[in-house]
C-alpha cells in the first residue's frame, strides 16, 4: 500500500500548495514501512494579498432619491469600505454597486496547520483502522508526526498526535527519537544517520547484498523478480541479505511450486545455476544489518522446509484423483453468488470459445477446437485440489502441471495432451501488463473466453468498476484481453466478443437480475474503449491525440486500431494533415451549431444552379475519391488511404475561402451542410482528424 499512498499524498500536497498560491518548487517523498514523508521546496512564507471586485445590490435598490439606502450601507460595511467608496458597474442585468476588496494573504504555517490533517485523513487505504476517535481512520496507529517549515514546527495535529521535530530511527539498530534540525535535506541526513534509508538507497543496498550473498555459491545467480524486490524494499528501512539452503530432494517438485512458496509466502528470492535450473538455495532480505550467529538463517530454513513438506504432501495427495474426476466437484465451488458455480462458468466458456474458434478459422488462423474444448473442461478443476487451496497463487498453473503429469486420455497423441496442458497452464495470463500472453493460440482463446465471461457477467449485474474500486479485477482482465488480441493479432471485435459472452447467460437464473442489453452494451463499450486507449497510449506509446483520433473512428477492432494508429503517426507531421485536422474541427463545429439550431443537413448533395464552383469542386472530389478511400480501408491499406485523403487539402481550403455555409436560403444551407457531413464521414473512416492537435491548439 505504501507506493499508492505516497503518490496520492504527494499529489494532494501539490494540489494544496497550488490551490493556496504557495507552490514554487518540487514535491518529493521519503517512504519506509514506518513513515510517509513529503518534502516540498520553494514554499512562499505567505500568500500574496489579492484585490478583487465584489458586486452588491443594484443601483435602484441601493439608492432612493439620490441617497444610499440601508442596503447600500450594509454592503459597504460587509466590504469594509465607506459608502462613498462604492463604485457603479454595468452588468448584463443592469447597473450594480461594487467595491474593491483587498484580501490579505494568510501565512503558510497557518494554512498548512489547518489543511494538512484533512489531506492525511482522506488518503485512500484498501483497509482502514481507528483506535482513538471513530471519525479518524488510518492504515495503522499514528505514533509520531513531524511537520516543519524551514526550522519551525508547524502547529498541526492529526489523530490526537501533535506535530513536532522529532522522528524515530530504525526500530532495532537505532532506538530512541531523532531530532530533525530543519526541513529538507537535513531530514534525510538525520534519518540516514539513524539507519533509515530512502527507497532508492534501500533498493541499491538490497541488490548489492543479494549479489554478495550469491557469490558464495560458485556459478549461481539470484533470479530477478521486480515485484518481489519492490515488496522487500517497502518492508525494510536498513536492509541486508542472507543465503540459506534447502534439501535438494525438494527439487523433484515442479519449479513453479518451489518458487511460489519462496516468493509469495516467504518473500525469498530464488537462486539458479548458470544454465537457469533452480538451485537448492534461497536469499532472504532482512530489516537489520547482519546475522552474525546464523540464527535468522536457521529459522528461515526451518520454516521453508516445513512449507516444502506441505507442498510435497499436497502434490502427492492430489494425484490420487485426476482432474477429470474433479469436474463434478466444481458444481459446489461458487464463481459468484448470482452467476452460479464454476461448473456453470466452464460450460459457458466452452460455448464462447467454440464461437471464437470458428471466427478465427474464418479469419485464416489455424486453431485446434478440440484442444480448446478439452482445455476449457479442465481449466478450473484445479480449484478443488489441496495444492491450490494452500497456494492460491498457483491456480491454473497447477491445472497445467497436473494435466501434464496425469494420463487423462490414453487415446490422445502426446503432442495434443501437452497442448491441452499448456493452454490450461497459461489461461490466467497475462496477469499484468508486464506478464507474457499465452504461448499458443488455443491458450489465447481460453484466456480471452474465460475473462470475457467474467466481465460480461459482472457488467450485466451492474457491478461496474468505479474510481479506485475494482474488487473483481475487471480492468486487469480487460487489459489482458486487449493485450492478447493485439499480440496474437486475432481478428476479434470487442463489441461482438462481449455480446456473445453475455448471450452465454441466456435462460440462466442470473439473467433475471441483469440490466438491459442497451445499458450493458453502452457501459461495456465505454469500459473497453478506455482499456484500448490505455494499451495504445501507455503500452504502445502513441500520442494522446493520435489515440483519440483512431478510436473516434472505431474502438472495437484492437488489431485494426493499432495498424491505423501507426499509419496516422507516420503522416501526422505532414502539413496537409495539420490542415485537414483544422478543417475537420471547423466542419464538426459548423455541424454541431446547426444541430443546436435545429437545422438538418441534406441527405445527399445536389448540384444546384447557384452552387459555387468551389462547392462543386469539393463535391466532385468526394464523389470521386470516397469509394477509393473506402476500398483501401477495407484492404487495410491505411498508408495509401491517408495519402489519398491528403489531396483533399486544396479543394477543402478553396471551399472555406469562397463559400459561406450558413446562408439564409434553407435549401442551399442544407445542401452545403450535407456536403460537409459527407466529407467528414469520408475523412473519419481511418481516424477522426478533428481530434488531432494542430499548431495553435491544445
C-alpha positions in Angstrom: 0.0 0.0 0.0 3.0 2.3 0.5 3.6 3.3 -3.1 0.0 4.2 -3.9 -0.5 6.1 -0.6 2.8 8.0 -1.1 1.8 9.0 -4.7 -1.7 10.1 -3.5 -0.3 12.2 -0.6 2.3 13.8 -3.0 -0.5 14.8 -5.4 -2.7 16.1 -2.6 0.1 18.3 -1.2 1.0 19.6 -4.7 -2.7 20.5 -5.2 -3.0 22.1 -1.8 0.1 24.3 -2.4 -1.1 25.3 -5.8 -4.7 26.0 -4.6 -3.5 28.2 -1.8 -1.0 30.0 -4.0 2.0 28.8 -2.0 3.8 26.5 -4.5 7.1 27.3 -6.1 9.3 24.2 -6.1 9.2 20.4 -6.4 7.5 18.0 -4.1 9.4 14.8 -3.3 8.8 11.8 -1.0 10.6 9.6 1.5 8.7 6.4 2.4 9.5 3.4 4.6 7.3 0.8 6.4 7.1 3.2 9.4 6.7 6.6 7.7 5.2 8.5 4.8 7.1 11.8 4.3 6.6 14.6 1.8 9.2 17.3 1.3 8.3 20.5 -0.7 10.7 23.2 -1.7 10.1 26.9 -2.7 7.0 27.3 -0.4 6.1 31.0 0.0 6.1 32.3 3.5 2.6 33.6 3.0 0.0 34.2 0.3 0.2 37.4 -1.7 -2.6 39.9 -1.0 -5.4 39.7 -3.5 -7.6 42.6 -4.6 -10.9 41.6 -6.1 -14.2 43.3 -7.1 -17.3 42.3 -5.1 -20.7 43.1 -6.6 -23.5 44.2 -4.3 -27.1 45.3 -4.7 -28.4 47.0 -7.9 -28.3 50.8 -8.0 -32.1 51.0 -8.0 -32.1 49.2 -4.6 -29.0 50.9 -3.2 -30.2 54.5 -3.8 -33.5 56.3 -3.2 -33.9 59.9 -4.1 -30.1 60.1 -4.6 -29.4 58.9 -1.1 -27.9 55.5 0.0 -30.4 53.0 1.4 -29.8 50.6 4.2 -28.9 48.0 1.5 -26.0 50.2 0.4 -24.8 50.8 3.9 -25.0 47.1 4.7 -23.0 46.2 1.6 -20.3 48.9 2.4 -20.0 47.5 5.9 -19.6 44.0 4.7 -17.0 45.1 2.2 -15.1 47.1 4.8 -15.3 50.4 2.9 -17.1 53.7 3.2 -20.3 54.1 1.2 -18.6 57.0 -0.7 -16.0 54.5 -2.0 -18.6 52.2 -3.6 -18.5 52.1 -7.4 -21.1 51.6 -10.1 -20.6 48.8 -12.6 -22.6 47.8 -15.7 -23.7 44.1 -15.8 -25.9 42.2 -18.2 -28.7 42.6 -15.6 -28.2 46.3 -15.2 -26.2 48.7 -13.1 -24.9 47.4 -9.7 -22.8 48.7 -6.8 -19.3 47.2 -6.5 -16.4 47.5 -4.1 -12.7 46.8 -4.4 -11.8 44.5 -1.5 -8.3 43.5 -0.6 -8.0 40.1 0.9 -4.9 39.8 3.0 -2.9 36.6 2.4 -2.6 34.1 5.2 0.8 32.6 6.3 1.9 29.3 5.0 2.2 27.8 8.5 -1.4 28.8 9.3 -2.7 27.3 6.0 -0.7 24.0 6.4 -1.7 23.6 10.0 -5.3 23.8 9.0 -5.2 21.8 5.7 -2.7 19.1 6.0 -4.6 17.0 8.6 -7.6 17.0 6.2 -5.4 15.7 3.4 -3.9 13.0 5.6 -7.4 11.8 6.7 -8.6 11.5 3.1 -5.8 9.2 1.8 -7.3 6.1 0.3 -6.4 2.8 2.0 -7.8 -0.6 1.0 -8.2 -1.3 4.7 -8.5 1.3 7.5 -8.3 1.2 11.3 -9.5 3.5 14.0 -8.4 3.4 17.7 -8.9 6.8 19.3 -11.7 8.6 17.6 -14.2 6.8 15.3 -14.0 9.6 12.7 -10.3 9.5 12.3 -9.1 6.4 10.4 -5.7 5.4 9.1 -4.0 2.3 7.9 -2.1 1.9 11.2 -1.9 3.7 14.6 -0.1 7.0 14.2 2.8 7.1 16.7 4.6 10.4 15.8 4.3 13.3 13.5 6.9 15.7 12.1 5.8 18.9 10.4 8.3 21.7 9.8 8.5 24.8 7.7 12.2 25.6 7.4 13.4 25.3 11.0 10.0 25.9 12.7 7.4 23.3 13.7 4.0 23.7 12.0 1.4 23.5 14.9 -0.8 20.9 13.4 -2.5 17.8 15.0 -3.7 14.5 13.5 -5.3 11.6 15.3 -4.5 13.1 18.7 -0.8 13.4 17.9 0.7 16.9 17.8 3.4 17.6 15.3 7.0 18.2 16.4 10.5 18.0 15.1 11.3 14.5 16.5 11.1 11.4 14.4 12.3 7.9 15.2 15.1 5.8 13.7 15.4 2.1 12.9 13.4 0.0 15.3 16.3 -2.4 16.1 19.5 -0.7 15.1 18.9 2.8 16.5 16.4 3.2 19.3 15.1 6.5 20.6 14.0 9.7 19.0 15.8 11.6 16.2 15.7 15.4 16.2 15.2 17.0 12.8 17.1 20.3 12.8 15.4 21.6 9.6 13.1 20.6 6.8 14.6 19.4 3.6 17.8 17.5 3.1 18.6 17.7 6.8 15.6 15.3 7.3 17.0 12.7 5.0 20.5 13.1 6.5 19.2 12.7 10.1 17.3 9.5 9.3 20.2 8.1 7.4 22.4 8.6 10.5 19.6 6.7 12.4 19.8 3.7 10.0 16.8 4.7 7.9 17.4 4.8 4.2 15.3 6.2 1.3 13.7 4.0 -1.2 16.3 4.2 -3.9 19.1 3.7 -1.4 17.3 0.6 0.0 16.9 -0.9 -3.4 20.6 -0.4 -4.2 21.7 -1.8 -0.9 19.4 -4.9 -1.4 20.8 -5.5 -4.8 24.4 -5.3 -3.6 23.6 -7.6 -0.7 21.9 -10.2 -2.9 24.9 -10.1 -5.3 27.4 -10.5 -2.4 25.5 -13.4 -0.8 25.0 -15.2 -4.2 28.7 -15.0 -5.0 29.4 -17.5 -2.2 27.8 -20.2 -4.4 30.0 -20.9 -7.4 28.3 -20.3 -10.8 25.0 -19.2 -9.1 22.9 -16.1 -9.6 19.8 -14.8 -8.0 16.6 -14.7 -10.0 15.5 -11.2 -10.9 12.0 -10.5 -9.6 10.9 -6.9 -9.8 7.6 -7.3 -7.9 9.4 -9.1 -5.0 12.1 -6.5 -5.0 9.5 -3.8 -4.7 7.9 -5.7 -1.8 11.1 -6.2 0.2 12.1 -2.6 -0.4 8.9 -1.5 1.3 9.3 -3.9 4.1 12.7 -2.7 5.2 14.5 0.5 6.4 18.1 -0.7 6.6 18.3 -4.0 4.6 20.8 -6.8 4.3 20.5 -10.3 2.8 21.4 -13.8 3.9 21.8 -17.0 1.9 20.0 -20.1 3.0 19.7 -23.6 1.7 17.2 -26.5 1.4 17.3 -30.2 0.8 18.0 -30.9 -2.9 15.3 -33.7 -2.8 12.7 -30.9 -2.9 13.9 -30.1 -6.4 11.8 -33.1 -7.6 8.7 -30.8 -7.1 7.8 -28.5 -10.1 9.9 -25.4 -10.1 6.7 -23.3 -10.1 5.6 -24.7 -6.8 9.0 -24.1 -5.1 9.4 -20.6 -6.4 5.8 -19.7 -5.4 6.4 -20.9 -1.9 9.6 -19.0 -1.6 8.4 -15.8 -3.3 4.8 -15.4 -2.3 4.8 -17.0 1.1 8.3 -16.3 2.5 9.4 -13.3 0.4 12.6 -15.2 -0.6 14.5 -14.8 -3.8 15.2 -18.0 -5.8 18.7 -18.9 -6.7 19.5 -20.6 -10.0 22.5 -22.2 -11.6 24.3 -20.8 -14.6 22.0 -22.6 -17.1 18.8 -21.4 -15.4 18.0 -24.5 -13.4 16.8 -23.9 -9.8 19.5 -24.4 -7.2 18.8 -25.6 -3.6 19.3 -22.2 -2.1 17.3 -19.0 -1.3 18.0 -15.4 -0.4 16.1 -13.7 2.4 16.2 -9.9 2.9 16.4 -8.7 6.5 15.5 -5.5 8.1 18.7 -5.4 10.0 22.4 -5.2 9.2 23.6 -8.8 9.9 23.0 -12.3 11.2 26.4 -13.0 12.9 25.4 -16.3 14.6 23.2 -17.6 11.8 20.1 -17.7 13.9 17.9 -15.9 11.4 19.2 -18.2 8.6 18.4 -21.3 10.5 14.9 -20.1 11.4 14.2 -19.3 7.7 15.5 -22.7 6.6 13.3 -24.4 9.1 10.2 -22.6 8.0 10.9 -23.2 4.3 11.5 -26.9 4.9 8.0 -27.1 6.6 6.4 -25.3 3.7 8.1 -27.5 1.1 7.0 -30.6 3.0 3.4 -29.3 2.9 3.6 -28.7 -0.8 5.0 -32.2 -1.5 2.3 -33.7 0.7 -0.5 -31.9 -1.2 1.1 -32.7 -4.6 1.1 -36.5 -3.7 -2.5 -36.4 -2.3 -3.9 -34.6 -5.3 -2.5 -37.3 -7.7 -4.9 -39.8 -6.2 -7.8 -38.0 -8.0 -7.5 -36.9 -11.6 -8.6 -33.6 -13.0 -11.4 -35.3 -14.9 -12.7 -36.8 -11.7 -12.8 -33.4 -10.1 -15.2 -31.8 -12.7 -18.3 -32.8 -10.8 -16.9 -31.1 -7.6 -16.9 -27.7 -9.4 -20.7 -27.7 -9.0 -20.0 -27.0 -5.3 -17.5 -24.2 -5.9 -19.2 -20.8 -6.3 -17.9 -18.5 -9.0 -20.1 -15.5 -8.0 -23.3 -15.7 -5.8 -25.5 -14.5 -8.6 -23.6 -16.1 -11.6 -23.6 -19.7 -10.3 -20.8 -22.2 -9.9 -17.5 -22.8 -11.7 -19.2 -25.8 -13.4 -21.7 -23.3 -14.9 -18.9 -21.0 -15.9 -16.9 -23.8 -17.6 -19.9 -24.7 -19.7 -20.4 -21.0 -20.7 -16.7 -20.6 -21.6 -16.8 -23.8 -23.7 -19.6 -22.4 -25.8 -17.9 -19.0 -26.1 -14.6 -20.5 -27.1 -16.3 -22.6 -29.7 -17.7 -19.4 -31.3 -14.3 -17.7 -31.0 -12.5 -20.7 -32.7 -14.9 -20.5 -35.6 -14.3 -16.8 -36.1 -10.5 -17.4 -36.0 -10.8 -20.2 -38.6 -12.8 -17.9 -40.9 -10.1 -15.3 -40.5 -7.5 -17.8 -41.7 -5.9 -18.6 -38.3 -5.0 -22.3 -37.6 -6.7 -23.3 -34.4 -7.5 -26.7 -32.8 -11.1 -26.6 -31.4 -10.7 -30.0 -29.8 -7.7 -28.8 -27.8 -9.6 -25.7 -26.7 -12.7 -27.7 -25.7 -10.8 -30.2 -23.5 -8.6 -27.4 -22.0 -11.7 -25.4 -21.0 -13.2 -28.5 -19.5 -10.1 -28.9 -17.3 -9.3 -25.3 -16.7 -11.0 -24.8 -13.3 -10.7 -28.4 -12.0 -7.5 -27.5 -10.0 -9.6 -25.2 -7.8 -10.6 -28.3 -5.9 -7.1 -29.5 -5.3 -5.3 -29.3 -2.0 -2.3 -27.6 -3.5 -4.4 -24.7 -4.9 -6.3 -24.4 -1.6 -3.0 -23.9 0.2 -1.2 -21.9 -2.5 -4.0 -20.0 -4.3 -1.4 -18.1 -6.4 -0.9 -21.4 -8.4 -4.4 -21.7 -9.8 -4.3 -22.5 -13.5 -0.6 -23.4 -13.2 -1.4 -26.4 -11.0 -4.0 -27.4 -13.5 -1.5 -27.3 -16.3 1.1 -29.2 -14.3 -1.4 -31.9 -13.3 -2.7 -32.2 -16.9 0.9 -32.8 -18.0 1.6 -35.3 -15.1 -1.6 -37.3 -15.3 -2.6 -39.6 -18.2 -6.1 -38.2 -18.7 -6.9 -39.9 -22.0 -4.7 -42.7 -23.4 -6.1 -42.2 -26.9 -4.8 -38.7 -27.2 -1.5 -38.1 -29.0 1.3 -36.9 -26.8 1.5 -33.5 -28.6 -2.2 -32.9 -28.2 -2.1 -33.8 -24.5 0.8 -31.3 -23.9 -1.0 -28.6 -25.9 -4.1 -29.0 -23.6 -1.8 -28.8 -20.6 -0.1 -25.7 -21.9 -3.5 -24.0 -22.6 -4.7 -24.7 -19.1 -1.3 -23.6 -17.6 -1.5 -20.2 -19.5 -5.2 -19.3 -19.3 -4.9 -16.8 -16.4 -2.2 -14.9 -18.4 -1.4 -12.2 -18.7 -2.0 -11.2 -15.1 -0.4 -7.8 -15.6 0.7 -5.5 -18.4 4.3 -6.9 -17.9 3.2 -10.5 -18.0 3.5 -12.7 -21.1 0.5 -13.7 -23.1 -0.4 -17.4 -23.5 2.1 -19.3 -25.7 -0.4 -20.9 -28.1 -3.5 -19.8 -30.0 -5.5 -22.3 -28.0 -4.3 -20.8 -24.7 -5.1 -17.3 -26.0 -8.7 -18.3 -26.9 -9.2 -19.9 -23.5 -7.7 -16.8 -21.8 -10.0 -14.4 -23.7 -13.1 -16.6 -23.2 -12.6 -17.0 -19.5 -12.0 -13.3 -18.9 -14.8 -12.2 -21.3 -17.3 -14.4 -19.4 -16.4 -12.8 -16.1 -16.6 -9.2 -17.4 -19.9 -9.9 -19.2 -21.5 -11.4 -16.1 -20.3 -8.6 -13.7 -21.3 -5.8 -16.1 -24.7 -7.5 -16.7 -25.3 -7.4 -13.0 -24.3 -3.8 -12.8 -21.1 -4.5 -10.9 -19.1 -1.9 -12.9 -15.6 -0.7 -11.6 -15.7 2.9 -10.3 -12.8 5.1 -9.2 -10.2 3.0 -7.4 -12.7 0.3 -6.6 -12.4 -2.8 -8.8 -13.0 -5.8 -6.4 -13.2 -8.3 -9.3 -10.1 -7.0 -11.1 -12.2 -6.4 -14.2 -9.8 -3.7 -15.5 -6.9 -6.1 -15.3 -8.8 -8.8 -17.1 -9.9 -6.3 -19.8 -6.3 -5.1 -20.3 -5.3 -8.8 -20.7 -8.0 -9.4 -23.4 -6.8 -6.3 -25.3 -3.1 -7.4 -25.0 -3.7 -11.0 -26.1 -5.7 -9.9 -29.1 -3.1 -7.3 -30.1 0.0 -9.5 -29.6 -1.6 -12.6 -31.2 -3.2 -10.4 -34.0 -6.6 -12.1 -33.6 -9.5 -10.9 -35.8 -11.8 -10.5 -32.9 -14.0 -7.4 -32.2 -14.5 -6.4 -28.6 -18.2 -5.5 -29.1 -19.0 -8.8 -30.7 -17.0 -10.7 -28.1 -18.9 -9.1 -25.2 -22.2 -9.6 -26.9 -21.5 -13.3 -27.4 -20.2 -13.6 -23.8 -23.4 -12.1 -22.4 -25.5 -14.5 -24.6 -23.9 -17.4 -22.7 -26.1 -16.4 -19.7 -29.3 -16.8 -21.6 -32.0 -18.8 -19.8 -30.0 -18.9 -16.6 -31.2 -17.8 -13.2 -28.6 -15.0 -13.3 -30.3 -13.4 -16.3 -33.3 -12.4 -14.2 -31.0 -9.9 -12.3 -29.3 -8.4 -15.4 -29.5 -4.8 -16.6 -31.0 -4.1 -20.0 -28.9 -5.0 -23.1 -28.6 -1.4 -24.2 -27.3 -0.3 -20.9 -24.9 -3.2 -20.8 -23.6 -2.5 -24.3 -23.0 1.2 -23.6 -21.2 0.6 -20.3 -19.0 -2.3 -21.6 -18.2 -0.3 -24.8 -17.0 2.7 -22.7 -15.1 0.3 -20.5 -13.2 -1.4 -23.3 -12.6 1.9 -25.1 -10.7 3.1 -22.0 -8.7 -0.2 -21.9 -7.8 0.1 -25.6 -6.9 3.7 -25.1 -4.6 2.7 -22.3 -3.0 0.0 -24.5 -2.4 2.3 -27.4 -1.1 5.2 -25.3 0.7 3.6 -22.4 1.8 0.3 -23.8 2.4 1.2 -27.5 3.5 4.8 -26.9 1.2 6.6 -29.4 0.4 10.3 -28.7 -2.8 11.2 -27.0 -4.4 12.9 -30.0 -3.5 10.1 -32.3 -5.2 7.6 -30.0 -8.3 9.8 -29.7 -8.4 10.2 -33.5 -8.1 6.4 -34.1 -10.7 5.4 -31.5 -13.0 8.1 -32.8 -13.3 6.0 -36.0 -13.6 2.5 -34.4 -12.8 1.3 -30.9 -13.7 -2.4 -31.2 -11.1 -3.9 -33.5 -7.9 -4.0 -31.5 -5.5 -5.1 -34.3 -7.0 -2.7 -36.7 -6.7 0.2 -34.2 -3.0 -0.5 -33.8 -2.5 -0.5 -37.6 -4.4 2.7 -38.0 -2.6 4.4 -35.1 0.8 3.5 -36.8 -0.4 4.9 -40.1 -1.7 8.1 -38.6 1.6 8.5 -36.7 3.6 8.3 -39.9 1.6 11.2 -41.6 0.9 13.4 -38.6 3.9 15.7 -39.3 2.7 16.4 -42.9 1.3 20.0 -43.3 -1.6 18.5 -45.3 -2.9 16.6 -42.3 -2.4 19.5 -40.0 -4.7 21.5 -42.4 -7.1 18.6 -42.6 -7.2 18.3 -38.8 -8.1 22.0 -38.6 -10.7 21.7 -41.3 -12.3 18.7 -39.6 -12.6 20.7 -36.4 -14.3 23.5 -38.3 -16.7 21.1 -40.0 -17.6 19.5 -36.8 -18.3 22.8 -35.1 -20.4 24.0 -38.0 -22.5 20.8 -37.9 -22.9 21.0 -34.1 -24.1 24.6 -34.3 -26.5 23.7 -37.0 -27.9 20.8 -34.9 -28.3 23.1 -31.9 -30.4 25.4 -34.0 -32.5 22.5 -35.3 -31.1 22.8 -38.8 -30.8 19.4 -40.6 -28.3 18.7 -43.4 -29.5 17.4 -46.7 -29.3 13.6 -47.0 -27.1 14.0 -50.1 -25.5 16.8 -52.0 -27.3 18.1 -55.1 -25.7 20.2 -57.9 -27.7 23.4 -58.0 -27.8 26.2 -60.5 -26.3 28.7 -58.0 -23.8 26.3 -56.5 -20.4 27.9 -56.2 -17.5 26.5 -58.3 -15.6 25.6 -55.2 -18.6 23.8 -53.8 -19.0 21.7 -57.0 -15.3 21.0 -57.0 -15.4 19.7 -53.4 -18.4 17.6 -54.2 -16.7 16.1 -57.2 -13.7 15.3 -55.1 -15.8 13.5 -52.5 -17.7 11.5 -55.2 -14.5 10.5 -57.0 -12.3 9.7 -54.0 -14.7 8.5 -51.4 -15.1 5.0 -52.9 -11.3 4.7 -53.4 -10.6 5.6 -49.8 -13.3 3.0 -48.7 -11.7 0.3 -50.9 -8.2 1.0 -49.4 -9.7 1.0 -45.9 -11.3 -2.4 -46.5 -7.9 -3.8 -47.7 -6.4 -2.2 -44.5 -4.0 -0.3 -46.8 -4.1 2.7 -44.5 -0.9 4.4 -45.7 -2.4 4.7 -49.3 -5.8 5.7 -47.9 -4.2 8.6 -45.9 -2.1 9.6 -48.8 -5.2 9.9 -50.9 -7.0 11.9 -48.2 -4.1 14.3 -48.0 -5.1 15.5 -51.5 -8.3 16.9 -50.1 -6.5 20.0 -48.7 -6.7 22.1 -51.8 -10.5 21.7 -52.5 -11.3 22.0 -48.8 -9.3 25.2 -48.4 -10.9 26.7 -51.5 -14.3 25.8 -50.3 -13.9 27.5 -46.9 -12.2 30.5 -48.6 -15.0 31.2 -51.0 -18.2 29.6 -49.8 -20.5 30.6 -46.9 -22.2 27.6 -45.4 -24.8 29.2 -43.1 -26.6 31.3 -45.7 -30.3 32.4 -45.4 -31.6 30.2 -48.2 -32.6 27.0 -46.3 -32.2 24.7 -49.3 -28.7 25.9 -50.2 -27.7 25.8 -46.5 -28.9 22.2 -46.0 -27.2 21.2 -49.3 -23.9 22.6 -48.1 -24.2 21.1 -44.6 -24.9 17.7 -46.3 -21.7 18.1 -48.3 -19.7 18.8 -45.2 -21.3 15.9 -43.3 -20.4 13.5 -46.2 -16.9 14.9 -46.3 -16.4 14.4 -42.5 -17.7 10.9 -42.8 -15.2 10.1 -45.6 -12.3 11.6 -43.6 -13.3 9.7 -40.4 -13.2 6.1 -41.8 -9.5 5.8 -40.8 -9.3 8.3 -37.9 -11.3 11.2 -36.6 -8.9 14.0 -37.6 -10.8 16.6 -35.6 -9.1 15.1 -32.6 -5.6 15.8 -33.9 -3.9 18.7 -32.1 -2.9 21.2 -34.7 -0.5 24.1 -34.2 -2.0 26.8 -32.1 -4.4 24.4 -30.4 -4.2 22.2 -27.3 
